[in-house]
Structures are given as C-alpha cells and as structure tokens.
Amino acid sequence: MIDTKYHQVIRDLSERIVNAQRPIRILDALKWSPAVEAEFFKKHFKELPQISGPEFYEKNPLRFDPAQKIEEFNQIERDIRRELGQFNSVGMIMQRMCREYCTVVDLLLARGTPNFNRYSEQLYGSSGDAFYAGAPTLKDLANLISNTLTFIQKQTGSELDDKKYTGDEAVAILGKRLGHYFEEAEGRSRVKLSDDIIADAAAGAEHIKLRQNAVFSERDLKVLEVHEGWVHLGTTLNGLNQPICTFLSKGPPSSTITQEGLAIIMEIFTFSSHPGRIQRLTDRITAINMAEQGANFIEVFNFFRNQGNSEEESYGRTARVFRGSTPNGRPFTKDLVYNKGFILIYNYIRLSIQRGLLSRIPLLFIGKTTLEDLHIFQDLVEEGVVVTPKYTPPQFKDLAALSSWMCYSLFLNQLDLKRLAQEYKGIL
C-alpha cells in the first residue's frame, strides 16, 4: 500500500525501469538457430559453425531501438536524481540498474564483434577474476573440484539418477510439490510444458517451464524444485509482492549472479545436488576459460565430449559458451555466475553470522537483488519501503541450524587440508 507521496515517487520511477527493460531479452538475442546445429553435425564436427560476425545476428533483430533504449534509461536515471536526490539509498540502486541496462544494450549491439566479450566480462566476470588479492580464482575452483569428482562420481550413482519421468509426469510431481511450498489452492500448477526452450527447464515470470520431450530423474526433480521453484520463482513472486520497489521483480545481470548463486546454495543446503550436477557447473568454467585462452568451438566441443557428454549435449553446452560471439571468438561468460554467486553468497552468510547480522540473510529472497544492496534493503524494510519476503525456504526462516553450520565452517576453514591429509594418512 502506498502511504506517502515519497513512496509514490519511488514506485513510479521503479515502474518506469520495469517497463523500460521489458523488451530486452538477452539470451533470446544471442541464440543460434537450429540450422547452425544441423550444418555442424552434417559436417561431422570438422568445420566451425557458420557464424562469421555481426551479420549473422542481424537476422535476429533486437525488439527495440538501441539508441532510444539507452536514452530512455539515461532519462530515467536523470529523473531519479532530480526527484529523489543524488544519494537517496533506493535511488542509488535504481540509478545503478539504469546504467547496467545500458551496458546490456551495448552487449547486444556488440554481438559477433570483439567488443562482445568485453561487455560480457563487465556484466558477469571472467574465469580468472580474483575474489580478493591472492585468492584462488574460478578456474582454480574448477580444477580442484574436477580432480575430486574423478574419484567419487561413479561411487554415488543410484536409482535416483534414472531418467524415468516424462514431461507430463514431471509437471504433475513438481506442480504438487510447489503448490504445497507456495501454499496455493489445489488444482493450480506453477509448472507447465513448453516446446520453446532449449534447456530442460527454465523459470518464467510466474511458472516453471519444462521442455516437452525431456525426461527427468528423481534427482532432477529435486534440483528443479529448490533451484527453479524455491529460488527463481519464489524471488520473482516476492518481487511482484513489493508494493513500492517493483523493480525487485526484475533483475539486471548483477542480480543474476546472486540469483544463481542462491539457487546453488539451496541445492547444497537441501542435499539436492550431486557430483554429476557439480561436474556440469565446473565444466562450464573450464570451457569458458578455454575460450578465453583462445580455444575455438570445435576444441571446446571435443572437451565436452571427452567429459562423457553425448554429441547433442556437447553441442548445446558449447553453444552456451560462444552464443553472442563467434565460433573462434572470446566467450559469453554468463555461465560463471553459478559458482561465482555460490562463493560470494556462502561467504556473505558466514560473515553475517560471525558479526551477528542474521536479519539480513533472509533478505536474499525479497526479489531480484544483489549482495551489495542487502544492507540498504535492511534499512528500507524498517522504513516500510520494502516488505519482507513472503516465500522463504525453511533453512532461511529458522536460521538456528544454518547458524550452527556456519559457526563450525568459520573454524574448519582455518585448517590446512594438505596438512590434515598427512595426519590422516594412516587411517585413510
């Protein structure tokens, strides 16, 4: 409910951002046509996909005028300063969003050019980025985890990995589970089949879409429940529930890092993840790093095949790396956000608990937000500008168990694992 003129000003500006970003669809603008895949397979993986540069992407025109869209965001940013002031807290968040959406437009304008990767790294980062001076990087994480998974992946398989649920069956099972989570009336389903998505599943505005001809395992369904349901769908609905800061229902790329990291956190906290899942996520880091170092589409495609993926899976995963670019260009780095976000959020939670700032942690679910804004949203909740999340996973509603876990984590991370390996040598 809008109580004051101040709140109405914020909502009006927020709605302008929501409306301005509406025609911007990053992944849709970067996708390759099925004909590209068909030709690649026809040539038996011996020739690079026929994507020479910007002219290929001109066949998939943007749904908006880029110059007008940048000017629209610039005008909104100017109006935010004029109506809320230079240093108003919620105004600063909205101004940054406007600037970030302008970078997104620059990214899309640079499709098929060398500048594409530069904008991608601005928005999503690089595999070589440090978390702090001297810290291991994402590519170091991928190397470490891949080496570990070599020893454990085959030992953890079970009937839970059997692909036995059709799309219709998966819709019924997930619909029932999420209906209970969202406390909705019997008969309403938040899950539906779709034939217009490439991935097996994707979270839309208010529904989860499952690919029509996909087959799912029990592990798949559990991951989808917490990843796409509890996190992506849940934060969308919480954002839509915001009476004033409606921009929280939509998020720029910086919120994608938090969103995907939070989704991976929930997979881990609910014991839904598994070695195969982690292998896929870390393989994405390795593939992006290969492309950053100059590997072309065929080399990355062969990497995925050597990891045990089918030819169709290998093509799809390689296309994710080079979409928006060219088959011998530098990569689209979005797929780093899963592991990058996980590390950032995990450390945020640990440090929040160490400092007694527990009330900030559930704010991760208020909508499509970013870590750097959580301290501001704490104040905005107290001011009545933002409402607390309606849908929060049980692990974040009652923070007692999570706090206990993180207290031990703070100590365990001080132990030297290499030294421990020497000490445990006699019993392992």
C-alpha positions in Angstrom: 0.0 0.0 0.0 1.4 3.4 -0.9 1.2 5.7 2.1 3.1 8.8 1.1 3.9 11.0 -1.9 7.6 9.9 -1.4 6.6 6.2 -1.8 4.5 7.0 -4.9 7.5 8.8 -6.5 9.7 5.7 -5.8 7.0 3.4 -7.2 6.6 5.5 -10.4 10.3 5.5 -11.1 10.5 1.8 -10.3 7.7 1.0 -12.8 9.5 3.0 -15.5 12.6 0.8 -15.1 10.4 -2.3 -15.2 8.7 -1.2 -18.4 11.9 0.0 -20.0 13.7 -3.3 -19.6 10.7 -5.4 -20.8 11.7 -5.8 -24.4 15.3 -6.7 -23.5 15.8 -10.4 -23.7 19.5 -11.2 -23.5 19.5 -14.9 -24.2 16.9 -14.7 -26.9 19.0 -12.1 -28.7 22.1 -14.3 -28.6 20.7 -17.7 -29.5 21.8 -19.6 -32.6 19.2 -21.1 -35.0 18.7 -24.9 -35.2 20.1 -24.7 -38.8 23.5 -23.9 -37.4 23.5 -27.1 -35.3 22.2 -29.1 -38.2 25.0 -27.9 -40.5 27.7 -28.5 -37.8 26.5 -32.1 -37.5 26.2 -32.5 -41.2 30.0 -31.6 -41.5 30.7 -34.2 -38.8 32.1 -31.6 -36.3 35.0 -30.9 -38.6 34.1 -27.3 -39.6 33.3 -24.4 -37.3 29.6 -23.3 -37.2 28.9 -20.8 -39.9 28.7 -17.7 -37.9 31.0 -15.1 -39.4 30.2 -12.0 -37.3 27.6 -9.3 -36.8 25.7 -10.0 -40.0 24.6 -13.4 -38.6 22.9 -11.7 -35.6 21.3 -9.1 -37.8 19.0 -12.0 -38.9 17.7 -11.9 -35.3 17.0 -8.2 -34.9 16.5 -6.7 -31.4 13.0 -5.9 -30.3 13.8 -2.3 -29.6 15.8 0.6 -30.9 19.1 0.5 -29.0 19.8 4.3 -29.1 16.3 5.1 -27.9 16.6 2.5 -25.2 19.8 3.9 -23.9 18.4 7.4 -23.9 15.3 6.1 -22.1 17.4 4.7 -19.3 19.6 7.8 -19.2 16.4 9.9 -18.8 15.1 7.7 -16.0 18.5 8.0 -14.2 18.3 11.8 -14.5 14.8 11.8 -13.2 15.8 9.6 -10.2 18.4 12.2 -9.3 16.0 15.1 -9.8 13.2 13.6 -7.8 15.0 11.6 -5.1 18.4 13.3 -4.9 21.9 12.1 -5.6 22.4 10.0 -2.5 18.9 8.6 -1.7 19.5 4.9 -0.9 16.8 3.4 -3.1 17.5 6.0 -5.8 21.2 4.9 -5.9 20.1 1.3 -6.5 17.8 2.3 -9.3 20.4 4.6 -10.9 22.9 1.7 -11.0 20.3 -0.5 -12.6 19.8 2.0 -15.3 23.5 2.2 -16.0 23.7 -1.6 -16.0 20.8 -2.0 -18.5 22.7 0.5 -20.8 25.7 -1.9 -20.6 23.3 -4.8 -21.6 22.2 -2.8 -24.7 25.9 -2.3 -25.5 26.5 -6.0 -25.1 23.7 -6.8 -27.6 24.9 -4.2 -30.0 28.3 -5.9 -30.0 27.0 -9.3 -31.0 29.5 -11.0 -33.2 32.3 -8.5 -32.6 35.4 -8.5 -30.4 33.8 -6.0 -28.0 31.1 -8.5 -27.1 33.3 -10.3 -24.6 34.4 -7.0 -23.0 30.8 -6.2 -22.1 30.2 -9.8 -21.1 33.1 -9.6 -18.6 31.8 -6.3 -17.3 28.4 -7.9 -16.5 29.3 -11.4 -15.5 33.1 -11.5 -14.9 35.9 -13.7 -16.1 37.2 -17.2 -15.1 40.4 -15.5 -14.0 38.8 -12.9 -11.7 40.1 -13.0 -8.1 37.7 -12.9 -5.1 40.4 -10.9 -3.2 44.1 -10.2 -3.7 46.0 -13.5 -3.9 42.8 -15.7 -3.7 42.1 -18.7 -5.9 40.1 -18.0 -9.0 37.1 -19.7 -10.5 39.4 -21.7 -12.9 41.3 -22.9 -9.8 38.0 -24.0 -8.3 37.1 -25.9 -11.5 40.5 -27.7 -11.4 40.2 -28.7 -7.8 36.6 -29.9 -8.0 37.2 -31.8 -11.2 40.1 -33.7 -9.7 38.0 -34.6 -6.7 35.0 -35.7 -8.7 37.1 -38.1 -10.6 37.3 -40.3 -7.5 33.7 -40.0 -6.3 31.3 -39.6 -9.2 31.0 -43.3 -10.1 30.5 -44.3 -6.4 27.5 -42.1 -5.8 25.2 -43.1 -8.6 21.9 -44.8 -7.8 18.3 -45.3 -8.9 17.8 -41.7 -8.1 19.7 -40.9 -11.3 17.4 -43.0 -13.5 15.7 -40.8 -16.2 12.2 -42.2 -15.8 9.7 -39.3 -15.6 8.2 -37.9 -18.7 7.5 -34.2 -19.1 3.8 -34.8 -18.1 4.8 -36.8 -15.1 7.4 -34.2 -14.0 4.8 -31.4 -14.4 2.4 -33.3 -12.1 5.0 -34.1 -9.4 6.7 -30.7 -9.4 3.3 -28.9 -9.5 2.1 -30.7 -6.4 5.4 -30.0 -4.5 5.5 -26.4 -5.4 1.8 -26.0 -4.7 2.5 -27.1 -1.2 5.5 -24.8 -0.9 3.6 -21.7 -2.2 0.5 -22.7 -0.1 -1.7 -22.5 -3.2 -5.1 -23.9 -3.8 -5.3 -27.5 -5.1 -5.5 -27.6 -8.9 -3.3 -24.6 -9.6 0.1 -25.5 -11.0 3.2 -23.4 -11.2 4.7 -25.9 -13.7 3.9 -26.4 -17.4 5.3 -28.0 -20.5 6.9 -25.9 -23.3 8.4 -26.6 -26.7 10.2 -23.2 -27.0 13.0 -23.6 -24.5 16.5 -25.2 -25.2 17.3 -26.2 -21.6 15.4 -29.0 -19.9 13.7 -26.4 -17.6 13.5 -22.6 -17.2 11.8 -20.3 -14.7 9.4 -17.8 -16.3 7.6 -14.9 -14.7 5.2 -17.0 -12.7 5.7 -20.5 -13.9 8.4 -23.1 -14.4 8.6 -24.4 -18.0 9.8 -28.0 -18.7 10.9 -29.0 -22.1 8.3 -31.0 -23.9 10.4 -34.0 -24.8 12.8 -34.1 -21.8 13.0 -37.0 -19.4 13.8 -36.5 -15.7 15.2 -38.4 -12.8 14.3 -38.0 -9.1 17.5 -36.0 -8.6 16.5 -33.7 -11.4 13.1 -33.1 -9.9 14.6 -32.3 -6.5 17.1 -29.8 -8.0 14.3 -28.2 -10.1 12.1 -27.9 -7.0 14.6 -25.9 -5.0 16.6 -24.2 -7.8 13.8 -23.1 -10.2 11.0 -23.2 -7.7 12.1 -22.0 -4.2 14.7 -19.6 -5.5 13.9 -18.3 -9.1 10.1 -18.5 -8.9 10.0 -17.6 -5.2 12.0 -14.4 -5.6 10.0 -13.4 -8.6 6.8 -13.7 -6.7 8.3 -11.9 -3.7 9.4 -9.1 -6.0 5.9 -9.0 -7.5 4.6 -8.7 -3.9 6.6 -5.4 -3.4 4.1 -2.5 -3.3 6.7 0.2 -3.9 10.1 -1.2 -5.1 8.5 -3.1 -8.0 11.9 -3.3 -9.8 12.7 -6.2 -7.4 10.5 -8.4 -9.7 13.0 -8.0 -12.5 16.8 -8.0 -12.3 19.8 -7.0 -14.4 22.8 -9.3 -14.8 24.2 -8.3 -11.4 21.2 -9.9 -9.8 21.7 -13.0 -11.9 24.9 -13.6 -10.0 23.1 -13.5 -6.7 20.1 -15.5 -8.1 22.1 -18.4 -9.5 24.4 -18.4 -6.5 21.5 -18.6 -4.2 19.9 -21.4 -6.2 23.1 -23.4 -6.0 23.3 -22.7 -2.2 19.8 -24.1 -1.8 20.8 -27.2 -3.8 23.6 -27.8 -1.3 21.7 -26.9 1.8 18.9 -29.3 0.9 21.3 -32.1 -0.1 19.7 -32.0 -3.6 22.9 -31.6 -5.6 25.1 -34.4 -6.7 28.5 -34.9 -8.3 27.1 -35.0 -11.8 25.5 -31.7 -11.3 28.6 -30.1 -9.8 30.7 -31.6 -12.7 28.4 -29.8 -15.2 28.8 -26.5 -13.4 32.5 -26.7 -13.2 32.9 -27.9 -16.7 31.3 -24.6 -17.8 34.1 -22.7 -16.0 36.7 -24.8 -17.7 35.1 -24.3 -21.1 34.8 -20.6 -20.7 38.5 -20.4 -19.6 39.5 -22.4 -22.7 37.7 -19.9 -24.9 39.3 -17.0 -23.0 42.6 -18.6 -23.8 41.9 -18.9 -27.5 40.2 -22.3 -27.9 37.6 -22.4 -30.7 34.2 -24.0 -30.9 35.5 -27.4 -32.0 38.1 -27.6 -29.3 35.5 -26.8 -26.6 33.0 -29.2 -28.2 35.6 -32.0 -28.0 36.3 -31.1 -24.4 32.7 -31.7 -23.5 32.6 -35.0 -25.5 35.7 -36.2 -23.6 33.8 -35.4 -20.4 31.3 -38.1 -21.3 28.6 -35.9 -22.8 26.7 -37.0 -25.9 27.3 -35.2 -29.2 24.0 -33.3 -28.8 24.7 -32.3 -25.2 28.3 -31.3 -26.1 26.9 -29.0 -28.9 24.4 -27.4 -26.6 26.9 -26.8 -23.9 29.5 -25.4 -26.3 26.9 -23.1 -27.9 26.3 -21.6 -24.4 29.9 -20.6 -24.3 30.0 -19.0 -27.8 26.5 -17.6 -28.2 26.6 -13.9 -29.0 30.2 -14.3 -30.1 31.7 -16.2 -33.0 33.0 -19.8 -33.0 36.6 -18.6 -32.8 35.9 -15.5 -30.7 36.1 -14.9 -26.9 33.2 -16.3 -24.8 29.9 -15.2 -23.3 30.8 -15.6 -19.6 27.3 -15.8 -18.1 27.7 -19.4 -17.1 30.3 -18.4 -14.5 27.6 -16.9 -12.3 26.5 -20.3 -10.7 29.8 -20.9 -9.0 30.8 -17.3 -8.6 27.4 -16.5 -6.9 27.7 -19.5 -4.7 31.1 -18.5 -3.3 30.0 -14.9 -2.8 26.8 -15.7 -1.0 28.3 -18.5 1.1 30.9 -16.2 2.4 28.3 -13.4 2.9 26.3 -15.8 5.0 29.3 -16.9 7.1 30.4 -13.3 7.7 26.9 -12.1 8.5 26.6 -14.9 11.2 30.1 -14.1 12.5 29.1 -10.5 13.0 25.6 -11.2 14.3 23.8 -9.7 11.3 21.3 -12.6 10.9 18.4 -10.4 10.0 19.9 -9.5 6.7 20.2 -13.1 5.4 16.5 -13.8 4.6 16.5 -10.5 2.5 18.3 -12.5 -0.2 14.8 -13.7 -1.1 13.0 -10.3 -1.2 13.3 -10.3 -5.0 15.9 -10.0 -7.7 18.5 -8.3 -5.7 22.3 -8.1 -5.3 24.6 -8.7 -2.3 25.9 -5.2 -2.2 22.4 -3.8 -1.7 21.3 -6.0 1.2 22.4 -3.5 3.9 20.3 -0.9 2.2 17.3 -3.1 2.0 17.6 -3.7 5.7 17.0 0.0 6.2 14.3 0.1 3.6 12.4 -2.7 5.4 12.5 -0.6 8.6 11.3 2.4 6.6 8.4 0.5 5.1 9.6 1.0 1.5 10.3 -2.8 1.1 8.4 -5.7 2.6 10.0 -8.9 3.9 9.8 -11.9 1.6 6.6 -13.9 1.6 8.2 -17.1 0.4 11.4 -18.1 2.2 12.9 -21.6 2.3 12.7 -23.3 5.7 16.5 -23.1 6.1 16.2 -19.3 6.0 13.1 -18.9 8.0 14.7 -20.5 11.1 18.4 -19.7 11.0 19.3 -21.8 14.0 20.6 -24.8 12.1 22.3 -22.7 9.4 24.0 -20.6 12.1 25.3 -23.7 13.8 26.7 -25.0 10.5 28.4 -21.7 9.7 29.9 -21.4 13.2 31.8 -24.6 12.5 32.6 -23.5 9.0 34.4 -20.5 10.3 36.8 -22.7 12.2 37.1 -25.5 9.7 38.3 -23.1 7.0 41.2 -22.2 9.2 42.6 -25.8 9.0 45.2 -26.7 6.4 43.7 -29.5 4.3 47.1 -30.6 3.0 48.4 -30.9 6.5 45.3 -32.8 7.6 45.9 -35.3 4.7 49.3 -36.1 6.1 47.9 -36.6 9.6 45.1 -38.8 8.4 47.3 -40.8 6.0 47.4 -43.7 8.4 43.7 -44.1 8.6 42.6 -43.4 5.0 
